[in-house]
Amino acid sequence: MKLDTRVLRHLTAEDWRVLTAVELGSKNHENVPTPLIEKLSRLKGGASGVHRSISALAKAGLIARLKDAKYDGYRLTYGGLDYLALHTHASRKHVYSVGSRVGVGKESDIMIVADDTGTQKILKIHRLGRISFRTVKSNRDYLKNRAAGSWMYLSRLAAMREFAFMQALRDEGFPVPEPIAQSRHTIVMTLIDALPLRQVSSVPDPANLYADLIGLILRLAKHGLIHGDFNEFNILIKEEKPASQQHHQQKQTPSEETDDAPERKDDQDNSITVTPILIDFPQMVSMDHTNAEMYFDRDVNCIKTFFKKRFHFVSTVPGPFYKDAKKTVGRDGAKRLDAAVEASGFTKKMAKDLEAAIREQQAAIDEKGPGAEPDDYDDEDDDDDEDDESSQAGDGEQEE
């Protein structure tokens, strides 16, 4: 599902009421009956006004008829959920314009957005269940048993969980993006000028970066957490030069360059500091989880394997090991963030449902094999084209 905002600005207040009505009806109906949509939307124009809006929303792909339905009704599509989330972010002044998609993965889309001051931000759209059933060559039915509404609910849970973890981690000083807002299955966060570790071909000091990353794994453990997907895709590398070096470069003119410029460049490269930034938190688990040791070891081994392949670096220090990290949980007054997130309203049942969904999706991904490309993960509701031009996200006339 690629986000297409071209229709967003053209929706009327009545259209938003009808779209919201379909969303409300989806809580108890996979296929929301048309009479219920009429009742929930409460338009002054009555049934005729509702049907006009239904026609406009269906044409834009925001709602759709359910195949083989036994009665007249409509289901909310991921596109409709996207629009409702953007409308809420716009009404709260967090998003004014939407740019191009800058990242796509098995469970989310990453978009560049901006607020009304022009400040760029990141919009993350969770899309659990996005894997195309047409490309999953399996006789098993792990994904097919879930309805579209179920995946939307689980995507909401993923956004809620990630936002809660980001807030908790940020409050404890962890290097994570600043969470700004969450609506439905989306999160708005600060834009960080950094590259994913998978795109970094070399670093000044692999041993130092490796130590920093292992240190983050152990620091998370001390706060009762395991990332669960600690790899080159979910670690950003931010490069920073000393202030004195930046000042020198600003003052330097082309006439000042000499034959020793390459040597100076090498010196400058060696003085660059790299800071890892953690992203992607829906799959985080507690150090008390039944499979905690497996998740902890997997995170550690992912980093070891990547550094060996990419930077030809192998640490001479064994571990770290789960049993040792477990002893540090809560030590020195470290706040148990796993307990804090649960206390914020994200219940154990929610966590269990989300974890099961992520496992199901990972099983389907494994079916596709290692050669699968990111765009293979677009779902059945995917549009044919994507508009890279920015478009207004809405005028905020109607709140959530």
Secondary structure, 3 states (H helix, E strand, C coil): CCCCCCCHHHCCHHHHHHHHHHHHHCCCCCCEEHHHHHHHHCCCCHHHHHHHHHHHHHHCCCEECCCCCCCCEEEECHHHHHHHHHHHHHHCCCCCEEEEEEEECCCEEEEEEECCCCCEEEEEEECCCCCCHHHCCCCCCCCCCCCHHHHHHHHHHHHHHHHHHHHHHHHCCCCCCCEEEEECCEEEEECCCCEEHHHCCCCCCHHHHHHHHHHHHHHHHHCCEECCCCCCCCEEEEEECCHHHHHHHHHCCHHHCCCCHHHHHHHHHHHCEEEEEECCCCCCEECCCCCHHHHHHHHHHHHHHHHHHHCCCCCCCCCCCHHHHHCCCCHHHCCCHHHHHHHCCCCHHHHHHHHHHHHHHHHHHHHHCCCCCHHHHCCCCCCCCCCCCCEECCCCCCCC
